[in-house]
Amino acid sequence: MAGLVILVATSVHSSLAHGAGLGGFVASIIIIGIGTGGIKSNVAPLIADQYKRRVPAISTLSTGERVIIDPAITIQRIYMIFYACINIGSLSLLATPYMELYIGFWSAYLLCLCVFVVGTVTLILGRKAYVVRPPTGSIITNAFSALWIMVTSRNMDAPKPSYQAEHGNRRTVAWDDQFVDELKRALVACKVFCFYPIYWVVYNQFSGNFVSQAAQMEGHGIPNDLMQNFDPIAILVFIPILDRIVYPIMQKLHIPFPPISRISVGFIVASLAMAYAAIVQHLIYSAGPCYEHPLACPEGKVDGVAMGNHVHIAIQTPAYMLIGISEIFASVSGLEYAYTKAPVSMKSFVQSMYLLTNAFGSAIGEALVPVAYDPAIKWMFVSLACVSFSTGILFFFIFRGLNEKEEEMNRMDKDQV
């Protein structure tokens, strides 16, 4: 919230006139980034912690029908609802482009601040009603210390106090044997995230190169960044369809669709988004007046303003929608997997490892900036499509064995709660 306050204060006209804009922006981004790291790594586990059931149970409905309550399916639904709520917030992009255009950037930032204040107050007022796991010490410090011992000793059990005692080592550690066993389980949960940076490279295109691509087409009064709203709209449309129709039908037909399979599908759907973006880019280059150099020729300017090639901006819609659908499979399943496979004491830690993959994806995306120019960007989209598709297939074949252990791993928490 402090970062948003700085952002609003330094984006008003008087602050900009005194040169405070850039400094305020940099400071606010750093503060918001630090705060976001704390929020994201904890809010997802906090939400799922409110659901206390850890083992399946049989319940009788008011109609007399007996049903099985499966905690794994419930957690899956919880995270789908959570992700839908996130994307309801993302619909602020319907308003902010016009607020920036007709009022100023400060008004768009103020909208975010006001909503954030409401959320913070709600969280504080309801704090006594939440199920909150008590802190168990410096998990991150202990985890990395234990990992270092594993690496240097080339033995996964080396950090255990019992192992140290058996081998005559007088080293004193701040954890017990159970902590090391939980850490080993957390490593199993984390290894599936190694492929996620590829997904995030593809995902981040919708807020970067897709916006630039929109600028190369005829907008007909539609701001370039307004098209991003089709991503959350697709998510809000397809989450209920999958949750209420597709997944229940698959369950009745006894067609398993565990997280590893869903994540693989997410990669493949993301590859389709990149393939479609490449097709759109080809259409842009095939249309006049500037062809392979949109916005760069005199013929494409009206009153000195570049208008783009003769392709309607709406043709971009399916690319955004495919990205949104891919998120339901890859991103939601990633949140779910980070929670259900992490030990009780490491829910937030494993969640932070999952979120860290987004940072790696952003870094890779920055490395691709030099090739994101006309006309090479078309082939960048093609390359990302091929890489994402191949990664989805490879991911499935490497980790498909974990699908068979899904129920066994989900039951591990019941002895720790």
N, C-alpha and C positions, 0 to 999 in steps of 0.2 A: 504494500500500500504506500509506503514511503517513496518508493520509486515512481509510482504513478503521480503522487503529489508533486514531486520534482518535475516530472514530465509535463504536467499541466501548467505549473507555474512558469516554466522556462519556455513555453510555446505560445504564450500570449504575446500580443503585438509589442507591448512595452519591453518585455524581456528580449524579444528578437531584435528590437531596435538597439539594445545595449550589448548585443553580441553574446547573449547568454544561451542561445539556442543549442549550439553544438556541444558545449560543455555540459549543459543540463541533460541533453540527450544521452551522451556517453555515460554520465553518472547514473542516470535512471536505468539504462539498460543493464549496467553491472548490478545494481541493487535488485532490479526485477529478476535478473537471472539467478542471483543467489536465493532470493525468496521462492522463485519457481521450483528450484531444486529441492527445497525443503517441503514445499506443498505437494508436488507431484509424487515424490517418493513415499509420502506418508498418507495422502488422502485415499489412494486406491486400496491399500491394506486396511485402512480405518473403515472404509465402507463395507468391505467383505467381512470384517471382524464383527459387525453388528449381527451377522447371521451365525448363530451358535451351533447349529446341527453339524455334526461331523460324520455320522454314519447313516446309511439309508434306513427308512422306517416305513411302515405301512399305516396309512390313514384312511378313514372312512368318510366319504363326502356326505353332504346332506341328502343326496339322492340315493344313498346306500351303496354307491360304487366304491370299491376298495382300490386305492392307488398307492404306488410306491413313491415316497418322497426321496429323491436322489440329491444329496448335497452338491454333487459336481454339476448337475444340470442347473440347480438353483444359483450357484456361484456364476455359472456362465450367463444366466439371465440377468443377474445383478450387474455384471460388468457391461452387458449390452445396454441396459437402462442407463447406467452411469455414462457410457460413451454417447448415448443419445442426448443426455443432459448437457454434456460438453458441447455438442454440436448445436443445441438450441442457443447456447451462448455465442457460438460462431456466427449465428445469423445476424449478429450486430453489424456484420459486413454489408448488410442490406442498407443500413443507415449511414455508416461512417464515411463511405466515399463521397456521398452528397454533403455530409457535414463538413468534411475537409474542403470540398470544392466551394461551397457557398457561405460557410461561416469561418472555418479555420481549423487547423489541426488540433488546437486546444480543445475544441468542442468534442471531437472524437475521443480524445484522451480523457476528457471529463466524464463522458458516458461510461467508459471502462472503470474509472475511479468510483463512480456512484454505485455501479453494480457490485464492485469489489467490496465496498463498504457494507452493502446489504448482506453479502455472503459472509463477511467476517463477523458482523454482529450476530447473524443467525448461528454461526458456529460457536461463538462465545456463550450466547444465551442457552444453547442446548448442550453445553459441555457435560453437565451432570447426568444427562440421559444416555450418553454414548458409552459403549463398551470400549475401554481403552486399556491396552496391555501395559503394565508398568515397565519402565525402562530397566534393562538388565546390565547396564554398564556400557563401556565403549566397545560396541560390537565391531565397528569398522576397524579400529586400531587392533583389537585382538584378532580379527579375521585376517588382516594383512600380515600380522606377526606370525600367525600360525601358518599361513600360506608360504611365507618366506622359509620357515623351518621345513615345510614339505618339499620345497624346491631344492634347498641346499642339501637336505638329507636324502632326496630322491625316494621318499617313503611317505605315503599318505597318513600313516599312523604316528609318524615321528613327533608331532606336536603334543600327543597325549601325555599327561603327567605319568600315567602308568608305564608308557613306553620309555620315558626318560628315566624312571626309577629302575626298570628292568635292565637298562643298559648302563647303569652307574653314572648317569649324568645328573649333576646337582642343580641343573638349571631350574629356576622357579618361574612358573608361568601363571598368568592371571585367569586361566580357564580350566575346565575339567574335561574328562574324556567325552562326555556327552556333547560338549560344544564342538569338539573336533568331528564327531560323527555327523552333527548337524551341518557343519561346514562342508563336509564331503557331499552331503545331500544337496546343499546349495550349489555346489560346483556342477552337479549333474543338471540342476535346473538352469544354471547360467549358460551351459555350453550350447544350448539350442539358440541362444541369442547371438551367437557369433556371426550368423548370416544376416542379421537384421540391418546392419549399416547399408547393405545393398538396397534393401527395401526403402530405407529412409531417403536415400539418394533419389529414388524414383518418386517417392511421396512429396519431397520438397520441391519438385518441379512445378507443382500446382500453384505455389505461392511465389515462384520466381520466373522461370522461363515461360510458363503458360501465360502469365500476365504480359510479358514482353511479346509473346506471340499474338495475343489479343490486340496489342497496339498496332500490329502490322495489317490488321483487317479493318473493314468499315464498321465502326461502332454504332452508327445510327443513334447517337445520343447516349449509348450505354457506356459507363466508365469501364476501363479495362479490368480493374480489380473487382468489379461487381460480379463478374463471371465466377469468381471463386465460391460464391454462395451455392452453386450447384453441387459442390462437394458435401457440405452439411445437409443440404436438402436430400441428396441421394441417400445419405446415411439415415436420416429420419424417416424416409420412405421405406427403405429395405430392411431396417432392423425389425420392425413389427412383422414384416412379411416372413423373414427368416425365423424369428422367434416364435411366432404364432402359427405359421403354416408349414414352412419347409422343414424345420427341425423336428416338429412333432410327427409329421408324416414319415420322415426317415426313421424315427424311433419306433413307430408302429410297424414299419416294414423291417425292423431289426437291421437297419443299415447304419453301422457305426460311423461317426464323424468326429473323432477326437481332435484335440488341439493341434497335434502335429499335422494332420491332414488339412485342417482349416488354414493353418499358417501357409502351407504349401499352395493351397488354392489362392490365398491372398497375394502371394508373389506372382502367380500366373495371371491373375486378373490385373495386377499392376502392370505387367508386361503388355497386356492388351491396351491399357491406357497409353503407354508409350508408343505402341505401334500406331494407334489412332492419331496421336499427336504428330507422328512422322508423316502420316497421310495428309493431315491438315496443313502441315508445313509445305508439303509438296504442292498442294492446291494453291497455297499462297504464292509460291514461286512460279506457278504456271499461269497466274493471273497478272494482268497489268494493273497499273501502268509501270510499276518498277520491277516486276518479276523477282529475280533472285536478290535484289537489293531494296526491299521495301523501306519506305521512309527516307530513302537516300537520293531520289531523283527529283528534279524540278517538276516533272509532270504529275507527281503525286501530291503536290502541295496546293492548297486553296487558301488564298490570302496569307501565304507564308506559313501555313500550318500543314504538316504532313498528315494525310488522311488515310494512308494505308492502301493496300491493293484491293481489287474489287472482289472480295470474299466477305460474306456476312459473318459477323462475330459469333452468331448463334451456333455456327457449325462446330464450335469448340466444345459445346455442352457435353457430349458423350465422354470426352476425355476426363472432365471433372467428375462425372458420375461414376466412371469406372474406378477412378482413384478412391472415391468414397466407398464403393462396394468392397474394394480391396482392403480398406481399413477395417471393415466389419470382420473380415476373416483374419487378417494378419495382426492388426494393432490390438483389437479387443482380445483375441486369443493370446497375445503376448502378455497383456495385463493379467488375464486369467491364469496363465501358466506360471507367471512370476509369483502369484499368490499361492496357488494350490500346491506347487512343488517346493516351496521354500519352507524350512523349519519355522516353528512358531517364533523363535527368537530372532529370525532373520528376514521377516516379511519385507520390511522397509529396505533392508540392505539389498536383497535380491531385486526388489522393484527398482532401486536406484541403478543397479547394474543393467537392467533392461533399458531404462531411460538413457543411460550412458551411450548406448548404441546409436541413439539419435544424434548425439554430439559427433560421433565418428562419421555418421552419414553426412552431417552438415559439412564436416571437414573435407570429405571426399567430394562433395558438391562444389565446395570452393575451389578445389583442385581442377574441376572440370570447367571453370569459368573461362579459361583461355580458348576453349573449343566451342563455346556457346556464342558463335557469331554466324552471320549469314555468309554463305549458304551451308556452312558445316554443321549447323545445329540440327538440321534434318537427320544427318547421319549419327549425331549424338543420341537423338531419340531412338533411332533404329538400334544402336548399340545397347542402350539401356533396356530396350525391349528384349533383346536377345539375352542379355546378362540376367535380367530379372526372371525370365522364363527358365533359363538353365539353372539358376539358383533355386527356384522353387522345386524343380525336379530333383536336383542334387540333395536339397534339404530333406525331401521326403525319403529318399533311399538311404540317407545316412541315419536318420532318426526314427524311421518307421517302427523300429523295435520298441521304442518308448510307448507307442500306441498300445502295445500288448501289456505294458506295465502300468497303464493309466490308473486303473482302479486300485492296484496295489500301492502306488505312490500316493494317491489321494487319501488312503486310509492311514497313512503314517502320522497324521496330525492328531488322531483321536487319543493316542497315548500321551500326548504332550499337553492337551487342553485341560 
